[in-house]
Amino acid sequence: MLRTYVAGPETATPPLLIVHGLYGSARNWNGMAKRLSDTRKVITVDQRNHGESPWFQSHSYPDMATDLAEVIAAHGGVADVVGHSMGGKAAMTLALTQPDMVNRLVVADIAPVAYTHDQLQFIHAMRALDVETADTRSAANAQLAARIDDAGIRAFLLQSFDRKEKKWVLNLDVLEREMPNVVGWPEISGSFDAATLFLSGGASDYVLPEHRTKIRGLFPKARFAKIPGAGHWLHAEKPDAFEASLRAFLPV
């Protein structure tokens, strides 16, 4: 089973499950989970091939959805689910294939479509890191800066670098091989008929107007909202607005 982290009271049901994106971990969501755990149980996970969860030779959305179903089954059998980016696709796959396990769904800045870009440049940058000399955060950051200009992305990636063990806690080989699955979308029949919110960054181009027909076909009750000034990592860039959106859509 995936590595899970639980915060908040057990009494409020259903729990809230938060699913991170590519190269992320539950750790990226610590702050948001703590905020939301004042009134309900919040579960964060390390997805397969990430963080402290097991490594597998596959990284498909049906497999990720099965992982999430096991977590929900261990916490009462039904949950509200929030998924960001890759985690949003995993959450959508879960909702479409096992709808009885998902009470309400929030999909953060991703659509159920295949994208033409990949994220291999970050794998190449992580592989180029000299783990023997990256013994401080500043040293590791300086090395990554040679390949990644964005300081925020470097900080995000370095949360998955274990300096003590001198290794990345990401299964880079499998993630590279499975990248077509990650940026793609499995063909799934059926629909998820419960409340669904597609919450996007106002400055992001991941969820476009032309995606809405596909979204509404799979999620007939889909609602759409944007957070002004936020990009793809909307929960990190605009945490107050992100939290407010979740509380409005997912009242306990």
HELIX and SHEET records of a PDB file:
HELIX    1   1 ALA A   26  TRP A   29  5                                   4    
HELIX    2   2 ASN A   30  LEU A   36  1                                   7    
HELIX    3   3 TYR A   61  ALA A   73  1                                  13    
HELIX    4   4 MET A   86  THR A   97  1                                  12    
HELIX    5   5 PRO A   99  MET A  101  5                                   3    
HELIX    6   6 LEU A  120  ALA A  128  1                                   9    
HELIX    7   7 ARG A  137  ALA A  145  1                                   9    
HELIX    8   8 ALA A  151  LEU A  158  1                                   8    
HELIX    9   9 LEU A  172  ARG A  177  1                                   6    
HELIX   10  10 MET A  179  VAL A  183  1                                   5    
HELIX   11  11 PRO A  209  HIS A  211  5                                   3    
HELIX   12  12 ARG A  212  LEU A  218  1                                   7    
HELIX   13  13 LEU A  234  GLU A  237  1                                   4    
HELIX   14  14 PRO A  239  PHE A  249  1                                  11    
SHEET    1   A 7 ARG A   3  ALA A   7  0                                        
SHEET    2   A 7 VAL A  42  ASP A  46 -1                                        
SHEET    3   A 7 LEU A  16  VAL A  19  1                                        
SHEET    4   A 7 ALA A  79  HIS A  84  1                                        
SHEET    5   A 7 VAL A 102  ALA A 108  1                                        
SHEET    6   A 7 THR A 196  GLY A 201  1                                        
SHEET    7   A 7 ALA A 222  ILE A 227  1                                        
SHEET    1   B 2 PHE A 161  ASP A 162  0                                        
SHEET    2   B 2 LYS A 167  TRP A 168 -1                                        
END                                                                             
